Amino acid sequence: MLTLVKDKWFSIAAFSVLFITIILYAYTGNYFVLAAPFAFLFFMLLGLNWKTAWCIFLFTIPASIQINFASDTMSITLPDQPLMWCFLLLFFIIWARNPAILPKWWWRDKLVFIAVLQFFWLIISVACSKVLFFSLKFLLAKSWLMVCYFILPVFIFSEKKDYIRAFKMMMIPMLMTVIIIVTHHALLGFRFNKVQMSLEFLGQSLYYNHVDYSSVTSMLFPLLLVAFSLTRQKNPLYRGGLLVIILIFIAGIIFAQTRAAYIAVFFGLAVGLAIRFRLVNFIMPTIYGLLILMLGYMIPNNKFMEFRPDYNTTYMHKDFAGHMIATLRGKDMSSMERVYRWIAGIRMSKANPFTGVGPRGFYFYYKPYAVTSFRTYVSRNPEQSTTHNYFLYMLVEQGWPAMLLYALLIPAIFAKAQKVYHRFKDKFYRAVTIGLAMTIGAGFINNFFSELIETHKVGALFYLPVALLIILDKKSRDMEAEETATLQLGEGEIAAK
């Protein structure tokens, strides 16, 4: 009887949602209204089996689009952002019912420790923020990103099939977006100045800009290589299909025409090779050392002023070849605008070294610290973009502790990946580990020239791989302990005989 009542109420609710959807669509003509029945079914599934709902949620990440409203002063990404709100609320409910739900091994992990410190320092910087409203929005976005991609995977990933399912759920929609964008760009003649236009689909942009698109594509690309390496014993058609997908992604990365994405792909591959040969722990100290040497050369006696651009000859080029040549000559506008903001960020950090100006506060305070000799045609910055470097982004908006914690997190991730990779004997888990590390490596380079970790797509591809490395670390230790116990048992039986 109870089942019949439930079925009756479900039917009434379902038909009500469908009827209201039809009425609203007829009245507004907005096709987004048609998503309401699917949202209803998803929320029902969320209550019945939230883990399955989370896996479906992964499918929405590459396909989500940004919708602006309130005269473009506010925005939302659909459908993934409302789903993240739901999972954030769900997590708080689960945690309130059982505060000890997160396992002790998770809390003891070094990466978790660093991430928790980052989050607590974020709260402090928000409390001291000069732009409290924007900083609170940043804190909320950070909260649902970390819950959805850094915490909830702990309860979902336990077997190989979980990793395979997650890979497919993200790769299929991502492939669809790459095909749409490459096809659209081809119709526009693959022109450099039409890249942004190629991102549009059904009147909406699939990505914030071509930098966001190329970052996501370059971060997912290493996982395709790993998948291809694991299919040697598969059907030739399956392997051939995967090779075609790899070629499509290569085309997507090339025609996105973003310099950072090219470097990101090669850096990701370098991280993978370094892990295999136990050399990855040298990468980040070397990079940090070179950066310190460069700053030590540029800053004293204002040496950097010798590299200031000529305002009249520094501009945005219409073709990618000219863009690259101008970059090497110091005549490219986007590159020199980055330098303009980097200098402003370094000078600005001296005024608020401990807590920064607050998350999302760079735009409102950086111009008085800028050096006008490095100004370009886009220095008015009507789009309100920020530092174009994640280290400086942390330094300026959250202070030295935030930047140092991020600087510590990256080499700690690579060090863990190397340990986990060599601890595993299972080929599948070794491949997954190195693929995740390469994804994070590609993300590091993309964020060195931008600040994308808090965006919904790049954020997912940063926090989820870190979370999976933590889970794989625990799994590798458990498998190693089982192998040791089995070996000891076998030796004991031999000794008894």
PyMOL commands that set and color helices and strands:
alter all, ss='L'
color gray80, all
select helices_A, chain A and resi 2-28+31-48+50-63+80-97+104-107+110-127+132-155+160-187+192-198+210-229+236-256+259-276+280-298+300-307+320-329+333-349+362-365+367-369+372-374+390-398+400-423+427-448+456-496
alter helices_A, ss='H'
color red, helices_A
select strands_A, chain A and resi 65-69+74-78+200-201+204-205
alter strands_A, ss='S'
color yellow, strands_A
deselect
rebuild
show_as cartoon
